[in-house]
């Protein structure tokens, strides 16, 4: 049986924002003042999300909020981790965190 891990998925909605306003990526880059590479990366890769300074520039340029730019889409969790988390199994101790101490 294959294990599946839970992953928090936050995706940017830059492409939707730019396209809905009829803008080019070039115009987005110019309007926001962010780097050209960042503008193109955010547009083409929704799994990447902007740092605080970039987010502020986008929000100021277009009068939007971070909630308009980012979307939280939780992944489904299945398998044993869905019930007891990644610390389950024969070596896990209930109620205790794994030790980070080195044994000598």
DSSP file (Angstrom, degrees, kcal/mol; ACC not computed):
  #  RESIDUE AA STRUCTURE BP1 BP2  ACC     N-H-->O    O-->H-N    N-H-->O    O-->H-N    TCO  KAPPA ALPHA  PHI   PSI    X-CA   Y-CA   Z-CA
    1    1 A X              0   0    0      0, 0.0     2,-0.4     0, 0.0     0, 0.0   0.000 360.0 360.0 360.0 132.3    0.0    0.0    0.0
    2    2 A X        -     0   0    0      1,-0.0     2,-0.2    77,-0.0     0, 0.0  -0.672 360.0-132.1 -87.4 133.8    1.4    3.4   -1.0
    3    3 A X        -     0   0    0     -2,-0.4     2,-0.4    76,-0.1    76,-0.1  -0.597  16.7-159.3 -83.0 145.2    1.5    6.2    1.6
    4    4 A X        -     0   0    0     74,-0.6     2,-0.3    -2,-0.2    77,-0.2  -0.991   7.2-145.9-124.7 135.6    0.3    9.6    0.8
    5    5 A X        -     0   0    0     -2,-0.4     2,-0.3    72,-0.1    77,-0.0  -0.697  19.3-114.2 -99.4 150.8    1.3   12.7    2.7
    6    6 A X        -     0   0    0     -2,-0.3     2,-0.4    71,-0.1    71,-0.1  -0.643  35.3-172.9 -78.4 138.6   -0.9   15.7    3.4
    7    7 A X        -     0   0    0     -2,-0.3    68,-1.3    69,-0.1     2,-0.6  -0.996  23.7-131.5-136.6 130.5    0.4   18.8    1.7
    8    8 A X        -     0   0    0     -2,-0.4     2,-0.7    66,-0.2    66,-0.1  -0.696  26.5-155.6 -78.4 124.7   -0.8   22.3    2.1
    9    9 A X        +     0   0    0     -2,-0.6    64,-3.1    64,-0.2     2,-0.5  -0.903  18.7 172.7-109.6 114.4   -1.3   23.7   -1.4
   10   10 A X  E     -A   72   0A   0     -2,-0.7     2,-0.4    62,-0.2    62,-0.2  -0.982  11.2-177.0-114.6 128.4   -1.2   27.4   -1.8
   11   11 A X  E     -A   71   0A   0     60,-2.6    60,-2.4    -2,-0.5     2,-0.2  -0.940  22.9-122.6-126.2 149.9   -1.3   28.6   -5.4
   12   12 A X  E     -A   70   0A   0     34,-2.9    58,-0.2    36,-0.4     3,-0.2  -0.585   6.4-154.4 -87.4 154.4   -1.0   32.1   -6.8
   13   13 A X     >  +     0   0    0     56,-3.3     4,-2.4    -2,-0.2     5,-0.2  -0.071  54.3 124.1-115.0  30.3   -3.8   33.4   -9.1
   14   14 A X  H  > S+     0   0    0     28,-0.3     4,-3.2     1,-0.2     5,-0.3   0.912  72.3  53.1 -59.7 -46.0   -1.5   35.9  -11.0
   15   15 A X  H  > S+     0   0    0     27,-0.4     4,-2.8     1,-0.2     5,-0.3   0.913 111.0  47.4 -57.5 -43.2   -2.4   34.4  -14.4
   16   16 A X  H  > S+     0   0    0      2,-0.2     4,-2.4     1,-0.2    -1,-0.2   0.913 113.7  47.9 -63.8 -42.7   -6.1   34.8  -13.6
   17   17 A X  H  X S+     0   0    0     -4,-2.4     4,-1.0     2,-0.2    -2,-0.2   0.946 116.3  42.4 -62.6 -50.0   -5.6   38.4  -12.4
   18   18 A X  H ><>S+     0   0    0     -4,-3.2     5,-2.4     1,-0.2     3,-0.6   0.941 117.6  45.5 -64.0 -49.4   -3.5   39.4  -15.4
   19   19 A X  H ><5S+     0   0    0     -4,-2.8     3,-1.4    -5,-0.3    -1,-0.2   0.883 108.4  56.1 -64.7 -39.2   -5.7   37.7  -18.0
   20   20 A X  H 3<5S+     0   0    0     -4,-2.4    -1,-0.2    -5,-0.3    -2,-0.2   0.757 109.6  47.2 -66.7 -22.5   -9.0   39.0  -16.5
   21   21 A X  T <<5S-     0   0    0     -4,-1.0    -1,-0.3    -3,-0.6    -2,-0.2   0.383 114.1-117.4 -96.9   2.3   -7.7   42.5  -16.8
   22   22 A X  T < 5 +     0   0    0     -3,-1.4     2,-0.2    -4,-0.3    -3,-0.2   0.813  64.9 147.6  68.3  29.7   -6.6   42.0  -20.4
   23   23 A X      < -     0   0    0     -5,-2.4     2,-0.2    -6,-0.2    -1,-0.2  -0.571  45.1-129.9 -96.1 158.5   -3.0   42.6  -19.5
   24   24 A X     >  -     0   0    0     -2,-0.2     4,-2.3     1,-0.1     5,-0.2  -0.622  29.1-112.5 -93.8 164.3    0.2   41.2  -20.9
   25   25 A X  H  > S+     0   0    0     -2,-0.2     4,-2.7     1,-0.2     5,-0.2   0.894 120.9  56.8 -63.2 -36.9    2.9   39.8  -18.6
   26   26 A X  H  > S+     0   0    0      2,-0.2     4,-2.5     1,-0.2    -1,-0.2   0.925 107.1  47.2 -57.9 -46.0    5.0   42.7  -19.7
   27   27 A X  H  > S+     0   0    0      2,-0.2     4,-3.3     1,-0.2     5,-0.2   0.900 110.8  52.3 -64.0 -40.7    2.4   45.2  -18.5
   28   28 A X  H  X S+     0   0    0     -4,-2.3     4,-2.1     2,-0.2     6,-0.3   0.928 110.6  48.3 -58.1 -46.4    2.1   43.3  -15.2
   29   29 A X  H  X S+     0   0    0     -4,-2.7     4,-1.9     1,-0.2     5,-0.4   0.925 115.3  44.0 -60.4 -46.7    5.8   43.5  -14.8
   30   30 A X  H  < S+     0   0    0     -4,-2.5    -2,-0.2     1,-0.2    -1,-0.2   0.905 113.1  51.0 -67.5 -42.4    5.8   47.3  -15.5
   31   31 A X  H  < S+     0   0    0     -4,-3.3    -1,-0.2     1,-0.2    -2,-0.2   0.879 117.9  37.4 -63.0 -38.4    2.8   48.1  -13.4
   32   32 A X  H  < S-     0   0    0     -4,-2.1    -1,-0.2    -5,-0.2    -2,-0.2   0.770  93.6-137.5 -89.2 -26.8    4.1   46.3  -10.3
   33   33 A X     <  +     0   0    0     -4,-1.9    -3,-0.1    -5,-0.3    -4,-0.1   0.585  56.2 137.7  78.3   8.9    7.8   47.2  -10.6
   34   34 A X        -     0   0    0     -5,-0.4    -1,-0.2    -6,-0.3    -2,-0.1  -0.345  65.9 -76.1 -79.6 169.2    8.8   43.7   -9.6
   35   35 A X     >  -     0   0    0      1,-0.1     4,-2.4    -3,-0.1     5,-0.2  -0.295  36.4-122.5 -66.5 151.5   11.6   41.9  -11.4
   36   36 A X  H  > S+     0   0    0      1,-0.2     4,-2.4     2,-0.2     5,-0.2   0.914 112.6  51.8 -59.5 -44.4   10.9   40.6  -14.9
   37   37 A X  H  > S+     0   0    0      1,-0.2     4,-2.6     2,-0.2    -1,-0.2   0.908 109.8  49.2 -61.0 -42.1   11.9   37.1  -13.9
   38   38 A X  H  > S+     0   0    0      2,-0.2     4,-2.7     1,-0.2     5,-0.3   0.919 110.1  51.3 -63.5 -43.8    9.6   37.2  -10.9
   39   39 A X  H  X S+     0   0    0     -4,-2.4     4,-1.9     1,-0.2    -2,-0.2   0.931 114.3  42.7 -59.6 -47.1    6.7   38.4  -13.0
   40   40 A X  H  X S+     0   0    0     -4,-2.4     4,-2.4     2,-0.2    -1,-0.2   0.891 113.9  51.7 -69.0 -39.3    7.1   35.6  -15.5
   41   41 A X  H  X S+     0   0    0     -4,-2.6     4,-1.9    -5,-0.2     7,-0.2   0.936 111.6  46.2 -61.8 -47.2    7.7   32.9  -12.9
   42   42 A X  H  < S+     0   0    0     -4,-2.7   -27,-0.4     1,-0.2   -28,-0.3   0.886 113.8  49.3 -64.9 -38.2    4.5   33.9  -11.0
   43   43 A X  H  < S+     0   0    0     -4,-1.9   -28,-0.2    -5,-0.3    -1,-0.2   0.926 120.0  34.6 -66.7 -44.9    2.5   34.0  -14.2
   44   44 A X  H  < S+     0   0    0     -4,-2.4     2,-0.4     1,-0.2    -2,-0.2   0.614 118.7  50.3 -89.2 -12.6    3.6   30.6  -15.5
   45   45 A X    ><  +     0   0    0     -4,-1.9     3,-2.0    -5,-0.2    -1,-0.2  -0.763  55.0 178.8-131.3  87.4    4.0   28.7  -12.2
   46   46 A X  T 3  S+     0   0    0     -2,-0.4   -34,-2.9     1,-0.3    -1,-0.1   0.692  79.1  70.2 -63.3 -17.7    0.9   29.0   -9.9
   47   47 A X  T 3  S+     0   0    0    -36,-0.2     2,-0.4     2,-0.0    -1,-0.3   0.644  88.3  78.1 -74.1 -11.8    2.6   26.7   -7.4
   48   48 A X    <   -     0   0    0     -3,-2.0   -36,-0.4    -7,-0.2     2,-0.4  -0.775  68.4-162.6 -95.5 140.2    5.0   29.6   -6.6
   49   49 A X        -     0   0    0     -2,-0.4    21,-0.1   -38,-0.1    -2,-0.0  -0.943  21.6-101.1-127.6 151.0    3.8   32.4   -4.4
   50   50 A X        -     0   0    0     -2,-0.4     2,-0.0     1,-0.1    -1,-0.0  -0.265  29.0-118.4 -73.3 148.6    5.2   35.9   -3.9
   51   51 A X     >  -     0   0    0      1,-0.1     4,-2.8     4,-0.0     5,-0.2  -0.270  43.2 -92.4 -71.1 169.5    7.3   37.1   -1.1
   52   52 A X  H  > S+     0   0    0      1,-0.2     4,-2.5     2,-0.2     5,-0.2   0.875 124.9  49.7 -56.5 -44.2    5.9   39.9    1.1
   53   53 A X  H  > S+     0   0    0      1,-0.2     4,-1.9     2,-0.2    -1,-0.2   0.897 113.8  45.6 -65.3 -39.9    7.5   42.7   -0.9
   54   54 A X  H  > S+     0   0    0      2,-0.2     4,-2.3     1,-0.2    -2,-0.2   0.908 111.5  52.5 -68.9 -42.6    6.2   41.4   -4.2
   55   55 A X  H  X S+     0   0    0     -4,-2.8     4,-2.7     1,-0.2    -2,-0.2   0.914 109.1  50.2 -59.2 -43.4    2.8   40.7   -2.8
   56   56 A X  H  X S+     0   0    0     -4,-2.5     4,-2.6    -5,-0.2     5,-0.2   0.911 109.2  51.2 -62.6 -42.1    2.6   44.3   -1.5
   57   57 A X  H  X S+     0   0    0     -4,-1.9     4,-2.3     2,-0.2    -1,-0.2   0.904 112.2  46.8 -62.1 -41.7    3.6   45.7   -5.0
   58   58 A X  H  X S+     0   0    0     -4,-2.3     4,-2.0     2,-0.2     6,-0.3   0.932 113.0  48.7 -65.8 -46.0    0.9   43.6   -6.7
   59   59 A X  H  X>S+     0   0    0     -4,-2.7     4,-1.4     1,-0.2     5,-1.1   0.904 114.0  45.9 -62.1 -42.3   -1.7   44.6   -4.2
   60   60 A X  H  <5S+     0   0    0     -4,-2.6    -1,-0.2    -5,-0.2    -2,-0.2   0.914 112.1  51.0 -66.2 -43.0   -0.8   48.3   -4.5
   61   61 A X  H  <5S+     0   0    0     -4,-2.3    -2,-0.2    -5,-0.2    -1,-0.2   0.855 125.4  24.3 -65.0 -35.5   -0.7   48.2   -8.3
   62   62 A X  H  <5S-     0   0    0     -4,-2.0    -1,-0.2    -5,-0.2    -2,-0.2   0.372 100.9-117.4-116.7   4.4   -4.1   46.6   -8.8
   63   63 A X  T  <5S+     0   0    0     -4,-1.4     2,-0.2     1,-0.2    -3,-0.2   0.892  70.3 130.8  62.6  39.6   -6.0   47.5   -5.6
   64   64 A X      < -     0   0    0     -5,-1.1     2,-0.3    -6,-0.3    -1,-0.2  -0.683  52.7-123.7-116.9 172.5   -6.4   43.9   -4.5
   65   65 A X    >>  -     0   0    0     -2,-0.2     3,-1.7    -3,-0.1     4,-0.9  -0.730  32.8-104.0-110.1 163.5   -5.7   42.0   -1.3
   66   66 A X  H >> S+     0   0    0      1,-0.3     4,-2.6    -2,-0.3     3,-0.6   0.844 121.9  61.9 -54.7 -32.6   -3.5   39.0   -0.7
   67   67 A X  H 34 S+     0   0    0      1,-0.2    -1,-0.3     2,-0.2    -3,-0.0   0.739 100.8  52.6 -65.9 -22.5   -6.6   36.8   -0.6
   68   68 A X  H <4 S+     0   0    0     -3,-1.7    -1,-0.2     1,-0.1    -2,-0.2   0.731 115.5  40.6 -80.0 -23.2   -7.3   37.9   -4.2
   69   69 A X  H << S+     0   0    0     -4,-0.9   -56,-3.3    -3,-0.6     2,-0.3   0.761 114.2  50.7 -97.4 -31.1   -3.9   36.8   -5.3
   70   70 A X  E  <  -A   12   0A   0     -4,-2.6     2,-0.4   -58,-0.2   -58,-0.2  -0.816  61.6-163.7-112.6 151.4   -3.4   33.6   -3.3
   71   71 A X  E     -A   11   0A   0    -60,-2.4   -60,-2.6    -2,-0.3     2,-0.6  -0.999  12.1-144.3-134.4 132.0   -5.7   30.6   -3.1
   72   72 A X  E     +A   10   0A   0     -2,-0.4     2,-0.4   -62,-0.2   -62,-0.2  -0.859  22.5 172.2 -95.6 123.1   -5.6   27.8   -0.5
   73   73 A X        -     0   0    0    -64,-3.1   -64,-0.2    -2,-0.6    -2,-0.0  -0.802  21.1-149.2-132.6  90.8   -6.5   24.4   -1.9
   74   74 A X        -     0   0    0     -2,-0.4     2,-0.2   -66,-0.1   -66,-0.2  -0.304  14.0-127.9 -64.5 140.2   -5.9   21.6    0.6
   75   75 A X        -     0   0    0    -68,-1.3     2,-0.2     1,-0.1    -1,-0.1  -0.518  27.2-105.6 -79.9 153.7   -5.0   18.3   -0.8
   76   76 A X        -     0   0    0     -2,-0.2     2,-0.4   -70,-0.1   -69,-0.1  -0.559  31.6-144.7 -76.8 146.3   -7.0   15.2    0.3
   77   77 A X        +     0   0    0     -2,-0.2     2,-0.3   -71,-0.1   -72,-0.1  -0.938  25.0 165.5-114.1 134.7   -5.2   12.9    2.7
   78   78 A X        +     0   0    0     -2,-0.4   -74,-0.6   -74,-0.2     3,-0.4  -0.891  35.2  46.9-138.6 172.4   -5.6    9.2    2.6
   79   79 A X  S >  S-     0   0    0     -2,-0.3     3,-1.4     1,-0.2     4,-0.5  -0.342 108.3 -41.5  87.3-174.1   -3.9    6.2    4.0
   80   80 A X  T >> S+     0   0    0      1,-0.3     4,-2.1     2,-0.2     3,-1.1   0.784 131.6  63.8 -61.2 -29.8   -2.7    5.7    7.6
   81   81 A X  H 3> S+     0   0    0     -3,-0.4     4,-1.2     1,-0.3    -1,-0.3   0.740  89.3  68.5 -69.2 -21.3   -1.5    9.3    8.0
   82   82 A X  H <4 S+     0   0    0     -3,-1.4    -1,-0.3     1,-0.1    -2,-0.2   0.810 111.6  31.9 -65.1 -28.2   -5.0   10.6    7.5
   83   83 A X  H <4 S+     0   0    0     -3,-1.1    -2,-0.2    -4,-0.5    -1,-0.1   0.887 138.6  11.8 -95.2 -48.8   -5.9    9.1   10.9
   84   84 A X  H  < S-     0   0    0     -4,-2.1     3,-0.3     1,-0.2    -3,-0.2   0.477  96.9-123.2-117.8  -2.0   -2.8    9.3   13.0
   85   85 A X    ><  -     0   0    0     -4,-1.2     3,-1.3    -5,-0.4    -1,-0.2  -0.151  47.6 -53.8  85.5 177.8   -0.3   11.5   11.2
   86   86 A X  T 3  S+     0   0    0      1,-0.3    -1,-0.2    -5,-0.1    -5,-0.1   0.625 125.2  68.1 -70.7 -13.8    3.2   10.8   10.1
   87   87 A X  T 3  S+     0   0    0     -3,-0.3    -1,-0.3    -6,-0.1    -2,-0.1   0.272  76.8 110.5 -90.2  12.5    4.4    9.7   13.6
   88   88 A X    <   +     0   0    0     -3,-1.3     2,-0.2     3,-0.1     3,-0.2  -0.375  41.7  77.4 -82.0 166.3    2.3    6.5   13.5
   89   89 A X  S >  S-     0   0    0      1,-0.1     3,-0.9     3,-0.1    -2,-0.0  -0.597  94.0 -56.2 123.0 176.1    3.8    3.1   13.3
   90   90 A X  T 3  S+     0   0    0      1,-0.2    -1,-0.1    -2,-0.2    -2,-0.0   0.743 130.8  45.7 -66.4 -24.2    5.5    0.5   15.5
   91   91 A X  T 3  S+     0   0    0     -3,-0.2    -1,-0.2     2,-0.1     2,-0.2   0.563  90.1 100.9 -96.1  -7.8    8.3    2.9   16.5
   92   92 A X    <   -     0   0    0     -3,-0.9     2,-0.6     6,-0.0    -3,-0.1  -0.535  62.7-145.5 -78.9 142.0    6.2    5.9   17.3
   93   93 A X    >   -     0   0    0      3,-0.3     3,-1.9    -2,-0.2    -2,-0.1  -0.938  24.2-117.3-107.6 120.8    5.4    6.7   20.9
   94   94 A X  T 3  S+     0   0    0     -2,-0.6     3,-0.1     1,-0.3    -6,-0.0  -0.277  95.6  10.1 -57.6 134.4    1.9    8.2   21.4
   95   95 A X  T 3  S+     0   0    0      1,-0.2     2,-0.4     0, 0.0    -1,-0.3   0.493 109.5  99.6  79.6   3.0    2.1   11.7   22.9
   96   96 A X    <   -     0   0    0     -3,-1.9    -3,-0.3     3,-0.0     2,-0.2  -0.950  66.3-131.3-126.2 144.5    5.8   12.1   22.4
   97   97 A X        -     0   0    0     -2,-0.4     2,-0.1     1,-0.1     3,-0.1  -0.597  41.3 -92.7 -84.4 151.8    7.8   13.9   19.8
   98   98 A X        -     0   0    0     -2,-0.2     2,-0.2     1,-0.1    -1,-0.1  -0.397  48.8-107.3 -62.3 141.0   10.7   12.0   18.2
   99   99 A X        -     0   0    0      1,-0.1    -1,-0.1    -2,-0.1    -3,-0.0  -0.475  24.4-166.2 -73.1 137.2   14.0   12.7   20.0
  100  100 A X        +     0   0    0     -2,-0.2     2,-0.2     2,-0.1    -1,-0.1   0.387  55.4 112.5-100.8   1.5   16.5   15.0   18.3
  101  101 A X        -     0   0    0      1,-0.1     2,-0.4     0, 0.0    -2,-0.1  -0.472  68.6-124.3 -74.5 144.7   19.2   14.0   20.7
  102  102 A X        -     0   0    0     -2,-0.2     2,-0.4     2,-0.0    -2,-0.1  -0.700  19.1-134.8 -87.6 139.5   22.1   12.1   19.4
  103  103 A X              0   0    0     -2,-0.4    -1,-0.0     1,-0.1     0, 0.0  -0.754 360.0 360.0 -93.6 143.3   22.9    8.8   21.1
  104  104 A X              0   0    0     -2,-0.4    -1,-0.1     0, 0.0    -2,-0.0   0.401 360.0 360.0-103.4 360.0   26.5    8.1   21.8
